Amino acid sequence: MRVAILDLALQRGRGKSFCPSDVARALAADWRPLMPEVRAVAAAMPDIMATQGGVEVDPLAAKGPIRLRLR
């Protein structure tokens, strides 16, 4: 999962974000159950930040949709 997050972040490039569901969809056809784990793994990655409305947030505490991107 870490590799998938980092690969997608690098593909998008610095300054571009992506939805955590993009990672989950790349990993499994039944992707919804993976969403909490994607957030948890992203939270532990120092090179990845989560945003909500353009503001950095904790992906584990944020309610609602978030975006991930390179720091």
C-alpha positions in Angstrom: 0.0 0.0 0.0 2.9 2.4 0.8 4.3 1.7 -2.7 1.0 2.3 -4.3 0.5 5.7 -2.5 4.0 6.8 -3.3 3.8 5.7 -7.0 0.6 7.6 -7.5 2.0 10.7 -5.8 5.0 10.6 -8.0 2.9 10.1 -11.1 0.8 13.1 -10.2 3.9 15.2 -9.4 4.5 17.9 -6.8 1.6 20.2 -6.2 -1.0 17.8 -7.6 -3.3 15.8 -5.3 -5.2 12.6 -5.5 -8.1 10.9 -3.7 -7.2 8.0 -1.4 -9.8 6.0 -3.2 -7.6 6.1 -6.3 -5.1 4.0 -4.3 -7.7 1.6 -2.9 -9.2 1.1 -6.4 -5.8 0.2 -7.8 -5.4 -2.5 -5.1 -8.8 -4.2 -5.1 -12.0 -4.5 -7.0 -13.8 -4.3 -3.6 -11.9 -1.1 -2.6 -14.2 0.5 0.0 -13.0 -1.6 2.9 -9.4 -0.5 2.2 -10.1 3.2 2.8 -9.3 3.3 6.5 -6.0 1.5 5.9 -5.1 3.8 3.1 -5.6 6.8 5.4 -3.6 5.1 8.2 -0.7 4.2 5.9 -0.6 7.7 4.4 -0.6 9.2 7.9 2.6 7.3 8.6 4.4 8.4 5.5 6.5 11.5 6.1 6.6 12.4 2.3 2.8 12.4 2.0 0.4 15.0 3.3 -3.3 15.0 3.5 -5.4 18.1 2.7 -9.0 19.0 3.0 -10.1 22.2 1.4 -6.5 22.9 0.6 -5.5 22.9 4.3 -3.2 20.2 5.7 -5.1 17.8 8.0 -4.5 14.6 9.9 -5.8 11.9 7.6 -6.9 9.8 10.7 -8.9 12.6 12.3 -10.3 14.3 9.3 -14.0 13.8 8.7 -15.2 13.6 5.1 -13.1 13.5 1.9 -9.4 14.2 1.9 -6.8 14.5 -0.8 -3.2 13.2 -0.7 -0.1 14.7 -2.2 3.7 14.9 -1.9 4.9 17.2 0.8 
